[in-house]
Amino acid sequence: MPKKATKRKLVGLVSDLSGHRTYYTTKNTQNTTEKISLKKYDPVARKHATYTETKKSLGRNEVKARKS
């Protein structure tokens, strides 16, 4: 069965206090073009902090070119 096309993208949320990416969420990129900013609990800092949107992969899951 083919995968259903969707306009929702997976984004990671990074804490402003600790810099850790603890939460992930999806957002509709067609309706909300600006970055998401949410207040959530940061378990590293043990406080509530502002989390801002980043890419999900941050370069870890990208396919690298082969050396020939």
Number of C-alpha atoms within 10 A of each C-alpha: 3 4 5 5 6 7 10 13 13 14 19 20 23 23 25 13 14 13 14 16 17 15 15 14 13 12 15 12 13 9 9 9 9 8 12 15 13 14 11 15 16 22 13 12 13 9 11 13 18 16 24 18 19 16 13 17 11 9 9 8 8 8 7 8 6 5 4 3
